[in-house]
Amino acid sequence: MNLVILEEADFVGEQRVVLGGRRAAHIGRVLKAQVGDHLRVGRLNGDLGSGVIVELSSFRVVLEVDLNRSPPLPLSVGLLLALPRPKVLKRVLAAVVTMGVKEIFLFNSWRVEKSYWQSPWLGAEKLREVSLLALEQAGDTRLPEISLQPRFRPFVEDQVPLLAQDRDAWLLHPQSGPGLPEVSGMLPALVAVGPEGGFIPFEVEMLIAAGFKVVSLGSRILRVEQAVPAILGRFLL
């Protein structure tokens, strides 16, 4: 936990918060903090700062906080991700949120198993849980917006062209197209990553019609959990 995230319900005063549960246990058992110690804290979807421990027990931590600086700038990249296997989804989402992506669309494609859409990890509370842990790792406070799109064609025909307007849109497709050109995390972009095995030709054609350009990361065929950080890492530099 590189950052203690404070939610609205934690505040009992303008600058005083009371923490319990997992966060209190982590502060005491893992961080081995003591009364008087300072911790990095941040208000969910708000500012960062520091908090001094004024009370500490095995189940409760009371902090006086001073929130005085903005969180890191988000990565100006939207991600369209064909829904991966549930075990992979958790890992990929954690990486994506840690890297600063705030706009995530999980969508269907031909090679996505129908059963994936029944995963409990698509529930709002589970997605929020993964996102909060990733924000703690990154030292960030801003939750991403995660949109579920279980119907490929309506999503690509009706929404994707609007998403792709006024920004570079890159379709990552294995062993197809040129390499990704030089990019910047400060310029708006949209990236689409397919399922294991890639998009089928029909889907590639529809995404191109919606405004995407096909690019490749090279001759090696990567798994989804490898390809997503690899392409997003280009925008972090």
C-alpha positions, 0 to 999 in steps of 0.5 A, spaced: 500 500 500 503 506 497 497 510 498 492 510 503 485 512 500 480 515 504 473 515 502 467 520 504 464 515 509 471 515 513 471 523 514 468 525 521 471 532 521 474 536 515 481 534 517 479 527 521 478 520 518 477 514 522 479 507 518 477 500 520 478 493 516 483 492 511 486 499 511 487 499 519 490 492 519 495 494 514 497 500 517 498 496 524 501 489 521 504 491 515 507 498 515 508 497 523 506 504 524 505 508 530 502 514 533 505 520 530 507 517 524 505 520 517 502 516 512 501 518 504 493 519 504 489 521 498 481 522 498 478 518 493 477 522 486 480 528 490 487 530 492 493 527 495 497 529 502 499 526 508 496 524 515 498 523 522 496 518 526 493 520 532 490 514 535 492 507 533 489 500 535 488 493 532 482 495 529 481 502 528 486 508 526 485 515 527 488 520 522 489 528 522 490 529 514 492 535 510 490 534 503 494 539 498 496 537 492 493 534 485 493 526 484 498 524 478 495 526 471 491 520 468 494 517 461 490 520 456 489 513 453 482 510 452 482 502 452 478 497 448 479 490 451 475 484 448 473 481 455 479 476 457 478 470 461 476 472 468 483 470 471 486 474 466 481 480 467 483 481 474 490 482 472 490 486 466 485 491 469 490 492 475 495 493 471 491 498 466 489 502 472 496 502 475 498 505 469 493 511 469 488 509 464 481 512 466 477 510 460 476 502 459 471 499 455 470 491 456 467 488 449 465 482 446 468 479 440 467 472 436 473 469 440 470 471 447 467 465 450 460 467 452 461 464 459 466 470 461 460 475 461 457 471 467 464 472 471 462 475 478 469 479 477 464 484 472 460 486 478 461 493 480 463 491 487 469 487 484 471 492 479 471 497 484 475 493 489 480 491 483 481 499 481 482 501 489 488 496 490 491 498 483 490 506 485 493 504 492 499 501 488 500 507 483 499 513 488 493 515 485 486 517 487 481 517 481 477 511 479 477 509 472 470 509 468 469 501 466 464 500 461 461 493 459 459 492 452 457 485 451 454 486 444 460 487 439 456 490 433 452 495 436 458 498 440 463 498 434 457 501 429 454 506 434 459 508 440 466 507 437 466 512 431 465 517 436 470 515 441 475 515 436 474 522 434 479 527 434 484 522 437 489 517 434 486 510 434 490 504 434 488 497 433 493 492 436 493 486 431 498 480 432 503 480 426 499 485 422 500 492 420 506 496 421 509 497 428 506 503 433 509 509 431 512 514 436 506 516 441 505 521 447 501 520 453 499 527 453 496 526 446 489 523 446 489 516 443 484 510 443 487 503 443 483 496 442 486 489 444 483 483 442 482 476 445 487 470 445 487 469 438 486 476 435 480 479 432 477 475 426 477 479 419 470 481 419 471 485 426 478 488 424 474 491 418 469 494 422 474 497 427 477 500 421 471 503 418 470 506 425 476 509 425 482 505 427 489 504 424 492 497 425 498 496 428 503 490 431 508 490 436 512 485 432 513 478 430 512 475 437 505 473 439 503 475 446 498 474 451 493 479 452 496 480 459 503 481 456 500 485 450 496 490 454 502 493 458 506 493 452 502 497 448 500 502 454 508 502 456 509 506 450 505 512 452 508 512 459 515 514 456 
